[in-house]
């Protein structure tokens, strides 16, 4: 998880406050809303120049910062 | 044990009066209890009938031909029961499933909340507690059949929740709660569901939390949401199919043959259009049943869109079908209370369909999902 990742996520996590975002952080609990999914995908594409494959767009991928980071890392290696 | 046919006879007999008085169909519920059907989706090892979602849909369709309110009550009970079967921990399973399997328990659903605008996945109802006990104080504006439920599944914030999405689902027996009814129920349709505002207060062991604390969203995705939409769609389709059946019977009766020209292009194309709407909903219902049964992850956008589309289309098409039938038969049989075709009751009942978890909200969610699926993978 690089430093840009937490900065990219923070605007989507309205309940995160000033707390540190770790791999274990639950994105849902911190306020990620499914209605924001498109904006988050755009942010990922703009930050890392990758598109997540369609089949990874499930609740499991967006469960924690760590699971989303793993999906992005996987996509970058393709 | 009553057979399904015997249950249907009781439901048909009680429906008109329950609608008129906007009261819960107590005798129909008793008949359902006596038939064992309240244990339809409970596995045989717990004394249930071991039915799946397809069986729930089939029974709901049959009930809805007699009374859409009873069908909704039944489908929503099955939704709660299946949720317990799939997500309750060992202690709760042992406590609840035997009585549920015998068909003795009618489960009420407490998911509505003032001020959250129908959002299922968030809550503002705090709970308190410790490692052993959870204290609930829940105000709910609409609890279908709530006055008659033997137990409830209640959504509330997990203790210490730091965001409104950390919602838990909690099981509580009526005896564990202080239950008060806060108001009446006098709606346009669905009158026999007697969906009253209630307050439920009490303390339950933490083992009665269904699934992990704060994980209601996962339960909704896997079970609660798909079953709601399947059950509601079945209730609406059954109600509209029953209406068409009575209209066709009327047209073919001696009285009807005097009124209708069965070679009229207008009559025939209208009837075909109504039938076509029901065929579309039935096909969508069967397709969704299959996709829900076969998909490993129901959070994938293609399945999510299919499940939501079923609800939206069933609500729209079934109401439109009955609206068209009113046009076909005219004022006397289409609009007046007391007609043997009772289209006006079904029309009023089905008007609720688009509002019963709002179509608009599901279209918004589907709009996001459309953008998440550029390949357009049809489930």
Interface residues (C-beta under 8 A of the other chain):
Chain A: X15 X28 X29 X30 X31 X34 X35 X37 X38 X41 X54 X55 X57 X58 X59 X60
Chain B: X162 X163 X165 X166 X214 X217 X218 X221 X297 X299 X300 X301 X364 X365 X368 X371 X372 X373 X374 X375 X377
